[in-house]
Amino acid sequence: MPSKKKIILAVCGSIAAYKTIELSRRLVENNFNVTVVLTPSALEFTAKLPYQIFTENEPIIDMFSSGETTVKHVELANNADLLLVTAATANSIAKFSHGIADNFLTTLYLARKKELKTIIVPAMNNNMWQHPATENNVKTLQKRGVEFWGPDKGKLACGSGEGRMIEIQEILEKVAIFFHEKKKNNKKLVIVTGSTKEYIDPIRYISNDASGKTGIELAKNAYMRGYDVSLIGGNLKEHVPLSLNYTSVKTFHEMEKAVLKETKKADILIMSAAIGDYSPVKPSSKKIKKNDEQFISLQFEKNSDITAKIRKKYPKLFIVGFCAETEELEKNAEKKIAKKGLNMVCANLISPESTPFGTDENELLIINNRKKKETTKRCSKEKLAEIIMNSIEKELT
């Protein structure tokens, strides 16, 4: 079993410091060995004990501790795999830039080996982040190889603007990508996921409950395997990692346009979206109001078949389709393969007791165009993504 990667989780004196307690717990859950370093100012917003409980390592604050027989800041820096500086203030960034070593963290930063990657996650007032001094300090550190994650725009302790620390989930995803040994793969993979909204007036629309979670998990899995991934998402209800090339769409026509654009140089297309089959012929430009009529009539026209259109245009493209059926799952899935020219289909059975939409788990029947079948057990969509990608790669070898 490979040894755990060692992360120095540094926490500075921003109000966002309290969030890093959860970050320390999640990093340990993800099998990292975490040592926390707190600046004296960080203790104004957090405390040592929670970090010690979650990481099982005593957080370090003081440069000089009684009984120490090693040069702690040098030893820690030499043995770490990543220095992750969170809730980073303008003050700490300035000290890093100018070589000021007046606390344990800034001394550790100067004493670190060149190979130790430093990543800074800023959190501060937007005016401080946009100040020319801070901008210059950031540029100086970037030239030295320091990477910055964020900040985001959003609500701050003193108003709103650019300066908010990125979310914990995003930090975790970026750490996982940082440590992942990415395979080399020259194939481009396009994934289409989520739903479409077909508007009948400016307020109301016809859609479905597809969240896009399966497609996002497929995109993450493919990215980790080294594919050049393009994700097209319709009305997604799940977080999309910033590392992915992502196009957001709403309607059928927007989705069709995006798919036609992205598949020009694609090797694989995965159509996991729940796309509307019909669109209103003449959507109302104004809200349709209730009147004395008992019934209302709306006329719809059939949407074109995006998958069939792509197949006709690119005969050699490897295409994976998805279908959701309420009956005769296997029979209908095989029909879809023949009708759309699919290489593989992932079929969902819909029932009052079970639906794949908006859930964290699902089960699938996977069939290829030679009628070879694989039935998965009910499991997380993350696991399903791995199973689907394994099936695709088997077909391509």
PEURGI-V856913 format. One record per residue. N is the residue number from 1. RES is the residue in one letter. SS is DSSP state (H for helix, E for strand, L for the rest). PSI is psi in radians with two decimals (* if undefined). Layout:
BEGIN
<<N	RES	SS	PSI> <N	RES	SS	PSI>>
END
This chain:
BEGIN
<<1	M	L	2.23> <2	P	L	2.57> <3	S	L	2.69> <4	K	L	2.46> <5	K	L	2.49> <6	K	E	2.14> <7	I	E	2.27> <8	I	E	1.95> <9	L	E	1.77> <10	A	E	2.44> <11	V	E	2.19> <12	C	L	-3.12> <13	G	L	0.96> <14	S	L	2.74> <15	I	H	-0.39> <16	A	H	-0.09> <17	A	H	-0.57> <18	Y	H	-0.49> <19	K	H	-0.41> <20	T	H	-0.24> <21	I	H	-0.83> <22	E	H	-0.66> <23	L	H	-0.73> <24	S	H	-0.72> <25	R	H	-0.78> <26	R	H	-0.63> <27	L	H	-0.72> <28	V	H	-0.72> <29	E	H	-0.55> <30	N	L	0.29> <31	N	L	0.59> <32	F	L	2.58> <33	N	E	2.01> <34	V	E	2.23> <35	T	E	2.21> <36	V	E	2.34> <37	V	E	2.16> <38	L	E	2.34> <39	T	L	2.73> <40	P	H	-0.63> <41	S	H	-0.51> <42	A	H	-0.52> <43	L	H	-0.21> <44	E	H	-0.32> <45	F	L	-0.15> <46	T	L	-3.01> <47	A	L	2.81> <48	K	H	-0.70> <49	L	H	-0.82> <50	P	H	-0.71> <51	Y	H	-0.72> <52	Q	H	-0.69> <53	I	H	-0.80> <54	F	H	-0.64> <55	T	H	-0.31> <56	E	L	0.38> <57	N	L	2.43> <58	E	L	2.20> <59	P	L	2.60> <60	I	E	2.31> <61	I	L	-0.87> <62	D	L	2.48> <63	M	L	-0.59> <64	F	L	1.92> <65	S	L	2.40> <66	S	L	2.46> <67	G	L	-0.06> <68	E	L	2.29> <69	T	L	0.02> <70	T	L	2.79> <71	V	L	1.66> <72	K	H	-0.77> <73	H	H	-0.55> <74	V	H	-0.79> <75	E	H	-0.80> <76	L	H	-0.77> <77	A	H	-0.65> <78	N	H	-0.42> <79	N	H	-0.02> <80	A	L	2.78> <81	D	L	-0.31> <82	L	E	2.36> <83	L	E	1.91> <84	L	E	1.87> <85	V	E	1.93> <86	T	E	2.85> <87	A	E	0.68> <88	A	E	2.21> <89	T	L	2.87> <90	A	H	-0.59> <91	N	H	-0.86> <92	S	H	-0.71> <93	I	H	-0.72> <94	A	H	-0.71> <95	K	H	-0.73> <96	F	H	-0.77> <97	S	H	-0.68> <98	H	H	0.08> <99	G	L	0.51> <100	I	L	2.23> <101	A	L	1.46> <102	D	L	0.12> <103	N	L	3.12> <104	F	H	-0.76> <105	L	H	-0.86> <106	T	H	-0.56> <107	T	H	-0.74> <108	L	H	-0.72> <109	Y	H	-0.78> <110	L	H	-0.52> <111	A	H	-0.10> <112	R	L	2.69> <113	K	L	2.69> <114	K	L	-0.53> <115	E	L	-0.28> <116	L	L	1.96> <117	K	E	2.34> <118	T	E	2.21> <119	I	E	2.25> <120	I	E	2.28> <121	V	E	1.71> <122	P	E	2.70> <123	A	L	1.95> <124	M	L	3.04> <125	N	L	2.49> <126	N	H	-0.59> <127	N	H	-0.62> <128	M	H	-0.70> <129	W	H	-0.64> <130	Q	L	0.01> <131	H	L	2.44> <132	P	H	-0.61> <133	A	H	-0.79> <134	T	H	-0.75> <135	E	H	-0.73> <136	N	H	-0.71> <137	N	H	-0.70> <138	V	H	-0.81> <139	K	H	-0.71> <140	T	H	-0.81> <141	L	H	-0.66> <142	Q	H	-0.68> <143	K	H	-0.48> <144	R	L	0.07> <145	G	L	0.06> <146	V	L	2.41> <147	E	E	2.51> <148	F	E	2.28> <149	W	L	1.82> <150	G	L	-2.93> <151	P	L	3.00> <152	D	E	2.90> <153	K	E	2.50> <154	G	E	-2.85> <155	K	E	2.30> <156	L	E	2.98> <157	A	L	-0.44> <158	C	L	0.85> <159	G	E	-2.42> <160	S	E	2.85> <161	G	E	-2.87> <162	E	E	2.12> <163	G	E	-0.13> <164	R	E	2.35> <165	M	L	2.40> <166	I	L	2.76> <167	E	L	2.66> <168	I	H	-0.75> <169	Q	H	-0.68> <170	E	H	-0.68> <171	I	H	-0.77> <172	L	H	-0.74> <173	E	H	-0.72> <174	K	H	-0.66> <175	V	H	-0.75> <176	A	H	-0.74> <177	I	H	-0.68> <178	F	H	-0.74> <179	F	H	-0.23> <180	H	L	2.27> <181	E	L	1.66> <182	K	L	2.26> <183	K	L	2.69> <184	K	L	2.20> <185	N	L	2.12> <186	N	L	0.10> <187	K	L	2.44> <188	K	E	2.30> <189	L	E	2.21> <190	V	E	2.25> <191	I	E	2.25> <192	V	E	2.20> <193	T	E	3.01> <194	G	E	-2.61> <195	S	E	3.03> <196	T	L	2.68> <197	K	L	2.16> <198	E	E	1.81> <199	Y	E	2.33> <200	I	L	-0.37> <201	D	L	-3.14> <202	P	L	-0.25> <203	I	L	-0.74> <204	R	L	2.61> <205	Y	E	2.87> <206	I	E	2.26> <207	S	L	-2.77> <208	N	L	-3.13> <209	D	L	0.19> <210	A	L	2.22> <211	S	L	-0.38> <212	G	L	0.07> <213	K	H	-0.75> <214	T	H	-0.79> <215	G	H	-0.68> <216	I	H	-0.74> <217	E	H	-0.67> <218	L	H	-0.75> <219	A	H	-0.76> <220	K	H	-0.77> <221	N	H	-0.77> <222	A	H	-0.68> <223	Y	H	-0.76> <224	M	H	-0.45> <225	R	L	-0.03> <226	G	L	0.12> <227	Y	L	2.65> <228	D	E	1.77> <229	V	E	2.29> <230	S	E	2.15> <231	L	E	2.17> <232	I	E	2.05> <233	G	E	2.25> <234	G	E	1.98> <235	N	L	0.86> <236	L	L	2.48> <237	K	L	0.13> <238	E	L	2.74> <239	H	L	2.34> <240	V	L	2.10> <241	P	L	2.45> <242	L	L	-0.31> <243	S	L	-0.28> <244	L	L	2.52> <245	N	E	1.86> <246	Y	E	2.29> <247	T	E	2.15> <248	S	E	2.32> <249	V	E	2.89> <250	K	L	-0.95> <251	T	L	2.97> <252	F	H	-0.81> <253	H	H	-0.63> <254	E	H	-0.70> <255	M	H	-0.76> <256	E	H	-0.79> <257	K	H	-0.76> <258	A	H	-0.71> <259	V	H	-0.78> <260	L	H	-0.64> <261	K	H	-0.82> <262	E	H	-0.42> <263	T	H	0.03> <264	K	H	-0.68> <265	K	H	0.42> <266	A	L	2.67> <267	D	L	-0.51> <268	I	E	2.42> <269	L	E	2.19> <270	I	E	1.99> <271	M	E	1.45> <272	S	L	0.08> <273	A	L	2.64> <274	A	E	1.60> <275	I	L	2.44> <276	G	L	2.34> <277	D	L	-0.42> <278	Y	E	2.65> <279	S	E	2.58> <280	P	E	2.40> <281	V	L	-0.83> <282	K	L	1.51> <283	P	L	2.45> <284	S	L	2.41> <285	S	L	-0.23> <286	K	L	2.80> <287	K	L	2.30> <288	I	L	2.00> <289	K	L	2.68> <290	K	L	2.40> <291	N	L	-2.83> <292	D	L	-0.16> <293	E	L	2.41> <294	Q	L	-0.57> <295	F	L	2.74> <296	I	L	2.47> <297	S	L	2.32> <298	L	L	2.37> <299	Q	L	2.29> <300	F	E	2.66> <301	E	E	2.62> <302	K	E	2.29> <303	N	L	2.67> <304	S	L	2.80> <305	D	L	1.79> <306	I	H	-0.81> <307	T	H	-0.81> <308	A	H	-0.64> <309	K	H	-0.73> <310	I	H	-0.72> <311	R	H	-0.74> <312	K	H	-0.65> <313	K	H	-0.60> <314	Y	L	1.46> <315	P	L	-0.47> <316	K	L	-0.06> <317	L	L	2.34> <318	F	E	2.02> <319	I	E	2.26> <320	V	E	2.16> <321	G	E	2.86> <322	F	E	2.59> <323	C	E	2.62> <324	A	E	2.15> <325	E	E	2.59> <326	T	L	-0.18> <327	E	L	2.79> <328	E	L	1.01> <329	L	H	-0.93> <330	E	H	-0.78> <331	K	H	-0.81> <332	N	H	-0.60> <333	A	H	-0.73> <334	E	H	-0.61> <335	K	H	-0.70> <336	K	H	-0.68> <337	I	H	-0.83> <338	A	H	-0.75> <339	K	H	-0.71> <340	K	H	-0.08> <341	G	L	0.70> <342	L	L	2.64> <343	N	L	-0.44> <344	M	E	2.62> <345	V	E	2.50> <346	C	E	2.00> <347	A	E	2.34> <348	N	E	2.39> <349	L	E	2.17> <350	I	L	2.30> <351	S	E	2.92> <352	P	L	-0.48> <353	E	L	-0.32> <354	S	E	2.26> <355	T	L	2.48> <356	P	L	-0.20> <357	F	L	2.23> <358	G	L	0.32> <359	T	L	2.87> <360	D	L	-0.20> <361	E	E	2.79> <362	N	E	2.96> <363	E	L	2.61> <364	L	L	2.68> <365	L	E	2.04> <366	I	E	2.17> <367	I	E	2.34> <368	N	E	3.10> <369	N	L	0.04> <370	R	L	0.21> <371	K	L	0.39> <372	K	L	2.27> <373	K	E	2.59> <374	E	E	2.17> <375	T	E	2.18> <376	T	L	2.74> <377	K	L	2.83> <378	R	L	2.18> <379	C	E	3.13> <380	S	E	2.70> <381	K	H	-0.42> <382	E	H	-0.77> <383	K	H	-0.70> <384	L	H	-0.69> <385	A	H	-0.72> <386	E	H	-0.74> <387	I	H	-0.77> <388	I	H	-0.78> <389	M	H	-0.65> <390	N	H	-0.72> <391	S	H	-0.72> <392	I	H	-0.80> <393	E	H	-0.57> <394	K	H	-0.69> <395	E	H	-0.52> <396	L	H	-0.18> <397	T	L	*>>
END
